[in-house]
Amino acid sequence: GDTAGAGSAAGIHPKGVMLMFTGIVEEMGTVRRLNQAPNRCELELTASKVLEGTAIGDSIAVNGVCLTVVRMGEDHFTADVMPETLRRSNLGLLKPGSKVNLERAMAADGRFGGHIVAGHIDGTGTIRSMQPEGNAVLVTISAAPELLRYVVEKGSIAIDGVSLTIAYVDNSCFKVSVIPHTGEETILLKKKPGDTVNLECDLIGKYVEKLLLGKAEEEKQTASGGITEAFLAENGFM
């Protein structure tokens, strides 16, 4: 758990098990307490549905950030949040009474309804506008270029842990259409222009980029007479 920010192990449970979320929010929770210290933060949340079948050590996505349950009661749970996570997500802006999106990690035999979400926040965006469009609301979110490079029209993105389809993207912002059900079951439409949202871009785009960059580097090495199969063989590596 607690996987926001560069360099963290996305979606890896402390026990070493790969975690996955779907971006289908199960319920909205409420912040009961936010106890911040110099090197850690303890977040206590009121919840009900996500506590069903949950045990100490399990993971719950809070506004899309994978956190590990360290204590729990009948109607609440507590999670530790790393300073890096507070800096790189909107969790540091929470206060008692704040509403958050909650989703348990997907069970191995669970039904897959959204897209692959690791609970690793790539960064944050800012709501620019919210415009009614028929029975839906078109939400425009500005984001940094290093995030927008992974945003593709008709592709997927997790906003505060909500799996949504991208309707439009340019070099400064993107837009998603939020249907009434999503608006009622999540915190997204309860926000306003200027508010900060957590963003997790689609994993597939990141993997494709890494593979392509690796291939390009390999071709560059070969073209420049760098490491080749012949070189490895001559030096006893093959």
PyRosetta script that sets phi, psi and omega in degrees:
from pyrosetta import init, pose_from_sequence

init()
pose = pose_from_sequence("GDTAGAGSAAGIHPKGVMLMFTGIVEEMGTVRRLNQAPNRCELELTASKVLEGTAIGDSIAVNGVCLTVVRMGEDHFTADVMPETLRRSNLGLLKPGSKVNLERAMAADGRFGGHIVAGHIDGTGTIRSMQPEGNAVLVTISAAPELLRYVVEKGSIAIDGVSLTIAYVDNSCFKVSVIPHTGEETILLKKKPGDTVNLECDLIGKYVEKLLLGKAEEEKQTASGGITEAFLAENGFM")
pose.set_psi(1, -176.4)
pose.set_omega(1, 179.5)
pose.set_phi(2, 53.1)
pose.set_psi(2, 67.1)
pose.set_omega(2, -171.4)
pose.set_phi(3, -121.3)
pose.set_psi(3, 50.4)
pose.set_omega(3, 173.6)
pose.set_phi(4, -103.7)
pose.set_psi(4, 139.8)
pose.set_omega(4, 174.4)
pose.set_phi(5, 106.4)
pose.set_psi(5, 152.0)
pose.set_omega(5, -178.6)
pose.set_phi(6, -64.0)
pose.set_psi(6, 142.8)
pose.set_omega(6, 174.8)
pose.set_phi(7, 89.4)
pose.set_psi(7, -7.2)
pose.set_omega(7, 178.3)
pose.set_phi(8, -87.5)
pose.set_psi(8, 159.2)
pose.set_omega(8, -178.7)
pose.set_phi(9, -84.2)
pose.set_psi(9, 100.3)
pose.set_omega(9, -173.8)
pose.set_phi(10, -61.9)
pose.set_psi(10, 123.2)
pose.set_omega(10, 172.4)
pose.set_phi(11, 69.3)
pose.set_psi(11, 20.8)
pose.set_omega(11, 179.6)
pose.set_phi(12, -102.4)
pose.set_psi(12, 119.8)
pose.set_omega(12, 178.5)
pose.set_phi(13, -72.1)
pose.set_psi(13, 149.8)
pose.set_omega(13, 178.4)
pose.set_phi(14, -53.1)
pose.set_psi(14, -26.7)
pose.set_omega(14, 179.2)
pose.set_phi(15, -81.5)
pose.set_psi(15, 0.1)
pose.set_omega(15, 177.5)
pose.set_phi(16, 90.4)
pose.set_psi(16, 9.7)
pose.set_omega(16, -178.6)
pose.set_phi(17, -92.9)
pose.set_psi(17, 135.4)
pose.set_omega(17, 179.2)
pose.set_phi(18, -70.8)
pose.set_psi(18, 126.6)
pose.set_omega(18, -179.2)
pose.set_phi(19, -102.7)
pose.set_psi(19, 155.3)
pose.set_omega(19, 177.0)
pose.set_phi(20, -149.9)
pose.set_psi(20, 141.3)
pose.set_omega(20, 173.9)
pose.set_phi(21, -117.9)
pose.set_psi(21, 170.1)
pose.set_omega(21, -177.3)
pose.set_phi(22, -113.1)
pose.set_psi(22, -13.0)
pose.set_omega(22, -175.7)
pose.set_phi(23, 81.3)
pose.set_psi(23, 10.0)
pose.set_omega(23, 174.4)
pose.set_phi(24, -99.8)
pose.set_psi(24, 102.4)
pose.set_omega(24, -175.4)
pose.set_phi(25, -65.4)
pose.set_psi(25, 133.3)
pose.set_omega(25, -177.9)
pose.set_phi(26, -88.6)
pose.set_psi(26, -34.7)
pose.set_omega(26, 178.5)
pose.set_phi(27, -166.7)
pose.set_psi(27, 166.1)
pose.set_omega(27, 172.4)
pose.set_phi(28, -98.8)
pose.set_psi(28, 130.0)
pose.set_omega(28, 176.7)
pose.set_phi(29, -104.7)
pose.set_psi(29, 173.4)
pose.set_omega(29, -179.7)
pose.set_phi(30, -127.9)
pose.set_psi(30, 134.5)
pose.set_omega(30, 177.8)
pose.set_phi(31, -70.1)
pose.set_psi(31, 122.6)
pose.set_omega(31, 175.0)
pose.set_phi(32, -91.9)
pose.set_psi(32, -38.6)
pose.set_omega(32, -174.8)
pose.set_phi(33, -154.9)
pose.set_psi(33, 141.9)
pose.set_omega(33, 176.4)
pose.set_phi(34, -132.6)
pose.set_psi(34, 99.2)
pose.set_omega(34, -175.0)
pose.set_phi(35, -102.2)
pose.set_psi(35, 102.1)
pose.set_omega(35, -176.5)
pose.set_phi(36, -97.9)
pose.set_psi(36, 133.8)
pose.set_omega(36, 174.8)
pose.set_phi(37, -121.9)
pose.set_psi(37, 171.2)
pose.set_omega(37, -177.3)
pose.set_phi(38, -55.1)
pose.set_psi(38, -35.9)
pose.set_omega(38, -174.2)
pose.set_phi(39, -121.6)
pose.set_psi(39, 11.7)
pose.set_omega(39, 178.7)
pose.set_phi(40, -164.8)
pose.set_psi(40, 167.7)
pose.set_omega(40, 176.1)
pose.set_phi(41, -140.9)
pose.set_psi(41, 139.1)
pose.set_omega(41, 177.5)
pose.set_phi(42, -111.2)
pose.set_psi(42, 122.7)
pose.set_omega(42, -175.9)
pose.set_phi(43, -112.4)
pose.set_psi(43, 119.6)
pose.set_omega(43, 179.2)
pose.set_phi(44, -111.0)
pose.set_psi(44, 127.3)
pose.set_omega(44, -173.5)
pose.set_phi(45, -126.5)
pose.set_psi(45, 139.8)
pose.set_omega(45, 172.0)
pose.set_phi(46, -84.3)
pose.set_psi(46, 134.8)
pose.set_omega(46, -178.8)
pose.set_phi(47, -157.9)
pose.set_psi(47, 172.4)
pose.set_omega(47, 176.7)
pose.set_phi(48, -139.5)
pose.set_psi(48, -64.5)
pose.set_omega(48, -174.0)
pose.set_phi(49, -61.0)
pose.set_psi(49, -43.0)
pose.set_omega(49, -175.9)
pose.set_phi(50, -71.3)
pose.set_psi(50, -9.8)
pose.set_omega(50, 177.8)
pose.set_phi(51, -84.5)
pose.set_psi(51, -14.0)
pose.set_omega(51, -179.5)
pose.set_phi(52, -66.7)
pose.set_psi(52, 119.9)
pose.set_omega(52, 179.4)
pose.set_phi(53, 75.3)
pose.set_psi(53, 5.6)
pose.set_omega(53, -178.3)
pose.set_phi(54, -90.7)
pose.set_psi(54, 142.0)
pose.set_omega(54, 179.1)
pose.set_phi(55, -128.5)
pose.set_psi(55, 164.5)
pose.set_omega(55, 175.8)
pose.set_phi(56, -56.1)
pose.set_psi(56, 133.3)
pose.set_omega(56, -179.0)
pose.set_phi(57, 98.0)
pose.set_psi(57, -14.1)
pose.set_omega(57, 177.3)
pose.set_phi(58, -75.7)
pose.set_psi(58, 167.4)
pose.set_omega(58, -176.1)
pose.set_phi(59, -115.0)
pose.set_psi(59, 140.1)
pose.set_omega(59, 176.7)
pose.set_phi(60, -132.8)
pose.set_psi(60, 134.0)
pose.set_omega(60, 176.4)
pose.set_phi(61, -83.4)
pose.set_psi(61, 123.9)
pose.set_omega(61, 178.5)
pose.set_phi(62, -112.5)
pose.set_psi(62, 110.6)
pose.set_omega(62, -172.3)
pose.set_phi(63, 52.7)
pose.set_psi(63, 35.8)
pose.set_omega(63, 176.5)
pose.set_phi(64, 87.4)
pose.set_psi(64, -2.4)
pose.set_omega(64, 179.6)
pose.set_phi(65, -98.5)
pose.set_psi(65, 122.8)
pose.set_omega(65, -179.9)
pose.set_phi(66, -72.0)
pose.set_psi(66, 116.5)
pose.set_omega(66, 179.0)
pose.set_phi(67, -122.6)
pose.set_psi(67, 150.5)
pose.set_omega(67, -179.7)
pose.set_phi(68, -98.3)
pose.set_psi(68, 131.8)
pose.set_omega(68, 179.4)
pose.set_phi(69, -73.2)
pose.set_psi(69, 121.4)
pose.set_omega(69, 179.6)
pose.set_phi(70, -106.1)
pose.set_psi(70, -24.4)
pose.set_omega(70, 174.1)
pose.set_phi(71, -148.5)
pose.set_psi(71, 154.7)
pose.set_omega(71, 177.2)
pose.set_phi(72, -156.7)
pose.set_psi(72, 153.9)
pose.set_omega(72, 175.4)
pose.set_phi(73, -128.9)
pose.set_psi(73, -166.6)
pose.set_omega(73, -177.2)
pose.set_phi(74, -65.4)
pose.set_psi(74, -31.8)
pose.set_omega(74, -175.9)
pose.set_phi(75, -130.6)
pose.set_psi(75, 19.6)
pose.set_omega(75, -178.6)
pose.set_phi(76, -159.7)
pose.set_psi(76, 163.9)
pose.set_omega(76, 172.5)
pose.set_phi(77, -145.0)
pose.set_psi(77, 160.2)
pose.set_omega(77, -179.1)
pose.set_phi(78, -123.9)
pose.set_psi(78, 139.7)
pose.set_omega(78, 177.7)
pose.set_phi(79, -134.9)
pose.set_psi(79, 145.7)
pose.set_omega(79, 173.6)
pose.set_phi(80, -86.4)
pose.set_psi(80, 140.6)
pose.set_omega(80, 179.3)
pose.set_phi(81, -123.3)
pose.set_psi(81, 128.0)
pose.set_omega(81, -180.0)
pose.set_phi(82, -73.0)
pose.set_psi(82, 151.4)
pose.set_omega(82, 177.7)
pose.set_phi(83, -55.3)
pose.set_psi(83, -39.3)
pose.set_omega(83, 179.4)
pose.set_phi(84, -60.3)
pose.set_psi(84, -38.2)
pose.set_omega(84, 179.2)
pose.set_phi(85, -65.9)
pose.set_psi(85, -39.8)
pose.set_omega(85, 177.9)
pose.set_phi(86, -63.2)
pose.set_psi(86, -37.4)
pose.set_omega(86, -179.5)
pose.set_phi(87, -71.5)
pose.set_psi(87, -36.1)
pose.set_omega(87, -171.2)
pose.set_phi(88, -98.0)
pose.set_psi(88, 2.3)
pose.set_omega(88, -178.3)
pose.set_phi(89, -137.6)
pose.set_psi(89, -179.9)
pose.set_omega(89, 178.3)
pose.set_phi(90, -91.2)
pose.set_psi(90, 8.0)
pose.set_omega(90, 178.7)
pose.set_phi(91, -64.8)
pose.set_psi(91, -29.5)
pose.set_omega(91, 178.9)
pose.set_phi(92, -69.5)
pose.set_psi(92, -13.2)
pose.set_omega(92, 179.6)
pose.set_phi(93, -93.6)
pose.set_psi(93, -4.2)
pose.set_omega(93, -178.3)
pose.set_phi(94, -70.9)
pose.set_psi(94, 154.6)
pose.set_omega(94, 175.3)
pose.set_phi(95, -147.1)
pose.set_psi(95, 164.0)
pose.set_omega(95, 178.9)
pose.set_phi(96, -51.5)
pose.set_psi(96, 129.6)
pose.set_omega(96, -178.2)
pose.set_phi(97, 100.1)
pose.set_psi(97, -16.9)
pose.set_omega(97, 178.6)
pose.set_phi(98, -63.1)
pose.set_psi(98, 141.2)
pose.set_omega(98, 175.8)
pose.set_phi(99, -92.7)
pose.set_psi(99, 143.1)
pose.set_omega(99, 179.5)
pose.set_phi(100, -136.0)
pose.set_psi(100, 154.0)
pose.set_omega(100, 174.5)
pose.set_phi(101, -83.6)
pose.set_psi(101, 137.9)
pose.set_omega(101, -179.2)
pose.set_phi(102, -128.1)
pose.set_psi(102, 138.3)
pose.set_omega(102, 174.4)
pose.set_phi(103, -148.7)
pose.set_psi(103, 130.6)
pose.set_omega(103, 174.1)
pose.set_phi(104, -74.3)
pose.set_psi(104, 152.8)
pose.set_omega(104, 174.0)
pose.set_phi(105, -58.5)
pose.set_psi(105, 143.9)
pose.set_omega(105, -175.9)
pose.set_phi(106, -68.7)
pose.set_psi(106, 132.3)
pose.set_omega(106, 175.9)
pose.set_phi(107, -71.0)
pose.set_psi(107, 154.1)
pose.set_omega(107, -177.4)
pose.set_phi(108, -57.5)
pose.set_psi(108, -32.1)
pose.set_omega(108, -178.7)
pose.set_phi(109, -104.2)
pose.set_psi(109, 17.2)
pose.set_omega(109, -176.9)
pose.set_phi(110, -75.2)
pose.set_psi(110, 160.9)
pose.set_omega(110, 178.3)
pose.set_phi(111, -84.4)
pose.set_psi(111, 130.8)
pose.set_omega(111, -176.2)
pose.set_phi(112, -90.9)
pose.set_psi(112, 116.8)
pose.set_omega(112, -174.0)
pose.set_phi(113, -115.7)
pose.set_psi(113, -22.6)
pose.set_omega(113, -177.3)
pose.set_phi(114, -111.2)
pose.set_psi(114, -115.5)
pose.set_omega(114, 171.9)
pose.set_phi(115, -138.1)
pose.set_psi(115, 175.3)
pose.set_omega(115, -176.9)
pose.set_phi(116, -69.7)
pose.set_psi(116, 115.5)
pose.set_omega(116, 179.7)
pose.set_phi(117, -122.2)
pose.set_psi(117, 125.9)
pose.set_omega(117, -174.9)
pose.set_phi(118, -92.1)
pose.set_psi(118, -14.4)
pose.set_omega(118, -174.6)
pose.set_phi(119, 80.9)
pose.set_psi(119, 17.0)
pose.set_omega(119, 179.0)
pose.set_phi(120, -108.1)
pose.set_psi(120, 110.2)
pose.set_omega(120, -177.2)
pose.set_phi(121, -78.6)
pose.set_psi(121, 126.4)
pose.set_omega(121, 178.6)
pose.set_phi(122, -79.9)
pose.set_psi(122, -26.7)
pose.set_omega(122, -178.9)
pose.set_phi(123, 167.4)
pose.set_psi(123, -167.0)
pose.set_omega(123, 180.0)
pose.set_phi(124, -121.7)
pose.set_psi(124, 159.4)
pose.set_omega(124, 174.3)
pose.set_phi(125, -127.4)
pose.set_psi(125, 172.8)
pose.set_omega(125, 179.5)
pose.set_phi(126, -123.6)
pose.set_psi(126, 129.8)
pose.set_omega(126, 177.5)
pose.set_phi(127, -66.9)
pose.set_psi(127, 122.8)
pose.set_omega(127, -178.9)
pose.set_phi(128, -93.8)
pose.set_psi(128, -42.3)
pose.set_omega(128, 179.8)
pose.set_phi(129, -158.3)
pose.set_psi(129, 160.1)
pose.set_omega(129, 177.0)
pose.set_phi(130, -135.7)
pose.set_psi(130, 109.1)
pose.set_omega(130, -171.2)
pose.set_phi(131, -118.8)
pose.set_psi(131, 122.1)
pose.set_omega(131, 176.8)
pose.set_phi(132, -57.9)
pose.set_psi(132, 139.0)
pose.set_omega(132, -179.8)
pose.set_phi(133, -144.7)
pose.set_psi(133, 93.1)
pose.set_omega(133, -174.3)
pose.set_phi(134, 66.5)
pose.set_psi(134, -128.0)
pose.set_omega(134, 178.9)
pose.set_phi(135, -91.8)
pose.set_psi(135, 4.6)
pose.set_omega(135, -178.6)
pose.set_phi(136, -114.3)
pose.set_psi(136, -179.9)
pose.set_omega(136, 176.2)
pose.set_phi(137, -128.7)
pose.set_psi(137, 126.6)
pose.set_omega(137, 178.3)
pose.set_phi(138, -89.8)
pose.set_psi(138, 114.7)
pose.set_omega(138, -177.1)
pose.set_phi(139, -103.9)
pose.set_psi(139, 124.8)
pose.set_omega(139, 178.0)
pose.set_phi(140, -103.0)
pose.set_psi(140, 129.0)
pose.set_omega(140, -177.4)
pose.set_phi(141, -126.6)
pose.set_psi(141, 127.0)
pose.set_omega(141, 175.9)
pose.set_phi(142, -88.8)
pose.set_psi(142, 146.9)
pose.set_omega(142, -178.6)
pose.set_phi(143, -152.5)
pose.set_psi(143, 163.7)
pose.set_omega(143, -179.1)
pose.set_phi(144, -71.6)
pose.set_psi(144, 152.9)
pose.set_omega(144, 180.0)
pose.set_phi(145, -56.0)
pose.set_psi(145, -35.7)
pose.set_omega(145, -178.7)
pose.set_phi(146, -66.8)
pose.set_psi(146, -18.3)
pose.set_omega(146, 173.6)
pose.set_phi(147, -92.2)
pose.set_psi(147, -41.1)
pose.set_omega(147, -176.8)
pose.set_phi(148, -64.6)
pose.set_psi(148, -20.6)
pose.set_omega(148, 178.7)
pose.set_phi(149, -62.8)
pose.set_psi(149, -24.0)
pose.set_omega(149, 180.0)
pose.set_phi(150, -98.6)
pose.set_psi(150, 1.4)
pose.set_omega(150, -178.2)
pose.set_phi(151, -95.6)
pose.set_psi(151, 119.8)
pose.set_omega(151, -175.0)
pose.set_phi(152, -123.6)
pose.set_psi(152, 134.1)
pose.set_omega(152, 178.3)
pose.set_phi(153, -56.5)
pose.set_psi(153, 132.8)
pose.set_omega(153, -176.6)
pose.set_phi(154, 74.4)
pose.set_psi(154, 2.1)
pose.set_omega(154, 174.6)
pose.set_phi(155, -86.9)
pose.set_psi(155, -172.3)
pose.set_omega(155, -176.7)
pose.set_phi(156, -112.9)
pose.set_psi(156, 152.7)
pose.set_omega(156, 173.6)
pose.set_phi(157, -150.2)
pose.set_psi(157, 148.5)
pose.set_omega(157, 175.6)
pose.set_phi(158, -103.1)
pose.set_psi(158, 120.5)
pose.set_omega(158, 179.6)
pose.set_phi(159, -112.5)
pose.set_psi(159, 113.7)
pose.set_omega(159, -172.7)
pose.set_phi(160, 51.8)
pose.set_psi(160, 35.6)
pose.set_omega(160, 178.1)
pose.set_phi(161, 84.0)
pose.set_psi(161, 3.9)
pose.set_omega(161, -179.3)
pose.set_phi(162, -98.7)
pose.set_psi(162, 122.4)
pose.set_omega(162, 178.6)
pose.set_phi(163, -74.9)
pose.set_psi(163, 120.5)
pose.set_omega(163, -178.1)
pose.set_phi(164, -136.6)
pose.set_psi(164, 156.4)
pose.set_omega(164, 178.7)
pose.set_phi(165, -96.9)
pose.set_psi(165, 134.7)
pose.set_omega(165, -177.6)
pose.set_phi(166, -79.4)
pose.set_psi(166, 124.4)
pose.set_omega(166, -178.2)
pose.set_phi(167, -93.2)
pose.set_psi(167, -24.2)
pose.set_omega(167, -176.0)
pose.set_phi(168, -161.7)
pose.set_psi(168, 146.8)
pose.set_omega(168, 174.8)
pose.set_phi(169, -150.8)
pose.set_psi(169, 141.8)
pose.set_omega(169, 171.0)
pose.set_phi(170, -136.2)
pose.set_psi(170, -159.8)
pose.set_omega(170, -174.2)
pose.set_phi(171, -84.2)
pose.set_psi(171, 5.3)
pose.set_omega(171, 179.2)
pose.set_phi(172, -134.0)
pose.set_psi(172, -17.1)
pose.set_omega(172, -176.1)
pose.set_phi(173, -158.5)
pose.set_psi(173, 173.3)
pose.set_omega(173, 172.0)
pose.set_phi(174, -142.9)
pose.set_psi(174, 165.4)
pose.set_omega(174, -178.5)
pose.set_phi(175, -129.6)
pose.set_psi(175, 144.3)
pose.set_omega(175, 174.2)
pose.set_phi(176, -131.4)
pose.set_psi(176, 150.5)
pose.set_omega(176, 177.8)
pose.set_phi(177, -103.8)
pose.set_psi(177, 124.1)
pose.set_omega(177, -176.6)
pose.set_phi(178, -107.2)
pose.set_psi(178, 117.4)
pose.set_omega(178, -179.2)
pose.set_phi(179, -78.2)
pose.set_psi(179, 162.4)
pose.set_omega(179, -177.3)
pose.set_phi(180, -54.4)
pose.set_psi(180, -42.4)
pose.set_omega(180, -178.2)
pose.set_phi(181, -60.1)
pose.set_psi(181, -45.7)
pose.set_omega(181, 179.0)
pose.set_phi(182, -64.0)
pose.set_psi(182, -37.4)
pose.set_omega(182, 179.0)
pose.set_phi(183, -65.3)
pose.set_psi(183, -34.6)
pose.set_omega(183, -179.0)
pose.set_phi(184, -79.2)
pose.set_psi(184, -32.4)
pose.set_omega(184, -172.6)
pose.set_phi(185, -95.3)
pose.set_psi(185, -5.3)
pose.set_omega(185, -178.4)
pose.set_phi(186, -133.3)
pose.set_psi(186, 173.2)
pose.set_omega(186, -178.0)
pose.set_phi(187, -86.8)
pose.set_psi(187, -5.0)
pose.set_omega(187, -168.5)
pose.set_phi(188, -57.6)
pose.set_psi(188, -50.2)
pose.set_omega(188, -177.3)
pose.set_phi(189, -80.5)
pose.set_psi(189, -0.8)
pose.set_omega(189, 175.1)
pose.set_phi(190, -89.6)
pose.set_psi(190, -4.5)
pose.set_omega(190, 176.3)
pose.set_phi(191, -88.2)
pose.set_psi(191, 177.5)
pose.set_omega(191, -177.9)
pose.set_phi(192, -140.5)
pose.set_psi(192, 163.5)
pose.set_omega(192, 178.0)
pose.set_phi(193, -52.5)
pose.set_psi(193, 134.5)
pose.set_omega(193, -177.4)
pose.set_phi(194, 101.5)
pose.set_psi(194, -17.2)
pose.set_omega(194, 179.6)
pose.set_phi(195, -74.6)
pose.set_psi(195, 151.8)
pose.set_omega(195, -178.7)
pose.set_phi(196, -95.0)
pose.set_psi(196, 136.9)
pose.set_omega(196, 177.8)
pose.set_phi(197, -125.7)
pose.set_psi(197, 147.9)
pose.set_omega(197, 175.4)
pose.set_phi(198, -79.7)
pose.set_psi(198, 140.5)
pose.set_omega(198, -179.8)
pose.set_phi(199, -125.6)
pose.set_psi(199, 130.6)
pose.set_omega(199, 169.3)
pose.set_phi(200, -125.1)
pose.set_psi(200, 113.9)
pose.set_omega(200, -179.1)
pose.set_phi(201, -75.3)
pose.set_psi(201, 161.2)
pose.set_omega(201, -177.7)
pose.set_phi(202, -61.0)
pose.set_psi(202, 128.8)
pose.set_omega(202, -179.8)
pose.set_phi(203, -59.1)
pose.set_psi(203, -34.5)
pose.set_omega(203, -174.8)
pose.set_phi(204, -59.3)
pose.set_psi(204, -42.6)
pose.set_omega(204, -179.9)
pose.set_phi(205, -61.9)
pose.set_psi(205, -38.4)
pose.set_omega(205, -179.9)
pose.set_phi(206, -67.7)
pose.set_psi(206, -41.5)
pose.set_omega(206, 178.8)
pose.set_phi(207, -65.8)
pose.set_psi(207, -41.3)
pose.set_omega(207, 179.0)
pose.set_phi(208, -61.5)
pose.set_psi(208, -44.1)
pose.set_omega(208, 179.2)
pose.set_phi(209, -60.3)
pose.set_psi(209, -44.4)
pose.set_omega(209, -178.7)
pose.set_phi(210, -63.1)
pose.set_psi(210, -42.1)
pose.set_omega(210, 179.1)
pose.set_phi(211, -64.4)
pose.set_psi(211, -42.9)
pose.set_omega(211, -179.5)
pose.set_phi(212, -66.9)
pose.set_psi(212, -40.7)
pose.set_omega(212, 178.7)
pose.set_phi(213, -65.7)
pose.set_psi(213, -37.7)
pose.set_omega(213, 177.7)
pose.set_phi(214, -64.1)
pose.set_psi(214, -41.5)
pose.set_omega(214, 179.0)
pose.set_phi(215, -65.4)
pose.set_psi(215, -42.3)
pose.set_omega(215, -179.9)
pose.set_phi(216, -63.3)
pose.set_psi(216, -40.9)
pose.set_omega(216, 179.7)
pose.set_phi(217, -65.8)
pose.set_psi(217, -38.9)
pose.set_omega(217, 178.9)
pose.set_phi(218, -62.6)
pose.set_psi(218, -44.1)
pose.set_omega(218, 179.6)
pose.set_phi(219, -65.9)
pose.set_psi(219, -36.0)
pose.set_omega(219, 178.4)
pose.set_phi(220, -64.9)
pose.set_psi(220, -43.1)
pose.set_omega(220, 179.0)
pose.set_phi(221, -62.6)
pose.set_psi(221, -42.8)
pose.set_omega(221, -179.3)
pose.set_phi(222, -65.1)
pose.set_psi(222, -44.4)
pose.set_omega(222, -178.1)
pose.set_phi(223, -64.6)
pose.set_psi(223, -31.5)
pose.set_omega(223, -177.3)
pose.set_phi(224, -92.5)
pose.set_psi(224, 7.4)
pose.set_omega(224, -180.0)
pose.set_phi(225, 75.9)
pose.set_psi(225, 24.6)
pose.set_omega(225, -179.2)
pose.set_phi(226, -79.1)
pose.set_psi(226, -138.7)
pose.set_omega(226, -176.1)
pose.set_phi(227, -73.2)
pose.set_psi(227, 117.6)
pose.set_omega(227, 177.3)
pose.set_phi(228, -126.8)
pose.set_psi(228, 173.1)
pose.set_omega(228, 177.7)
pose.set_phi(229, -61.1)
pose.set_psi(229, -39.4)
pose.set_omega(229, -180.0)
pose.set_phi(230, -64.0)
pose.set_psi(230, -41.4)
pose.set_omega(230, 178.7)
pose.set_phi(231, -61.5)
pose.set_psi(231, -45.6)
pose.set_omega(231, 179.9)
pose.set_phi(232, -62.8)
pose.set_psi(232, -41.3)
pose.set_omega(232, -179.9)
pose.set_phi(233, -64.4)
pose.set_psi(233, -43.3)
pose.set_omega(233, -178.1)
pose.set_phi(234, -64.2)
pose.set_psi(234, -26.4)
pose.set_omega(234, -176.4)
pose.set_phi(235, -104.5)
pose.set_psi(235, 17.1)
pose.set_omega(235, 171.9)
pose.set_phi(236, 78.2)
pose.set_psi(236, 18.7)
pose.set_omega(236, 179.2)
pose.set_phi(237, -95.9)
pose.set_psi(237, -2.3)
pose.set_omega(237, -179.5)
pose.set_phi(238, -134.6)
pose.dump_pdb("model.pdb")
